[in-house]
Amino acid sequence: MAYVISDGCVSCGACAGACPVEAISEGDGQYVIDADTCVSCGTCADTCPTGSISEE
């Protein structure tokens, strides 16, 4: 199950730098996770300082 980024995202980029498969990119106003690329490792959620990433 892929992870998603909520509206609490502050676009700090911590998650994108931590993602081992580069599934996270900067979207319109916040970062987004490509569900087809995401391997559900949870590294992004562990890295997010605002707790804005969760399993879909």
N, C-alpha and C positions, 0 to 999 in steps of 0.2 A: 504494500500500500504506500503510495507516494505521500510526501509531505507537502504542506501548503503554507503560504505566508499570509498572515492576516493583516488587517488595516493598521495594526499597531506598529508595523514596520517603519523605522526611522531612516532607512536607506543608508545604514552605516557600512554595509558591504562585508561585515564579518563572516556571514554565512557563505557568501560566494567564494571567499578566499579559503574557507575550510572544506568545501565540497570536493570529495576525491574524484568525482566523475564530471565536474564542471556543469552540473545541471541547473545552476542558479545564475540568472543574469538580471541586469538592471532593466526594469520595466517602466511603465509610465507612472512615476511617482513613488514606486516601491519596487523591491526586488521580487522576482517570480521564479518558481521552480518548474522545470520541464518534467512533467509526470512520466513521460516516456523514457527519459534518461535517468531519473532518480532511482537509486537502488535501495532506498529506505534504510539507510545506515543510521540516521539520526544525528550525525555529526553537526549538521546545520542547527538543529533544535538545541543541542548542547552548547553551541557557540553563541546563539542569539542573546544579546544583552537585555532585550525587552520581552523575551518569551513569546514572540509573535509567530513562531513556527510550530506546527503540530501535524500529526498524522491526519490524512484526509478521511 
